[in-house]
């Protein structure tokens, strides 16, 4: 028998422990410190692989006093709850539509191995 092989019994014992791990959190007592916060932060990133008309998306001005663009007017009720980043470019990312694989990473030359 291979000395690196795991016995069936050890494998089953380990997998049963792994299955029980999510239940450990459920057995913890509920305290006020364990309650989730009401102000959760979320992030949404948009990949526009076919492009977009920047004048309709990016606002004019900076900071809290920016002038809403055509697309951002629909979000006027939550204006203080989002941030628009612009000018983020990765100059060594090339390859047209294959550059989608570099979204959020900026890895250069996505078509290469």
Secondary structure, DSSP 4 states (H G I P E B T S, - for coil): --TTPPPHHHHHHHHHHHHHHHHHHHTSPP-GGGSPPS----------TT---HHHHSPBSSGGGPBP-TTGGGGGGGGGG---------TT--SGGGGGGGTTT--S-TT--
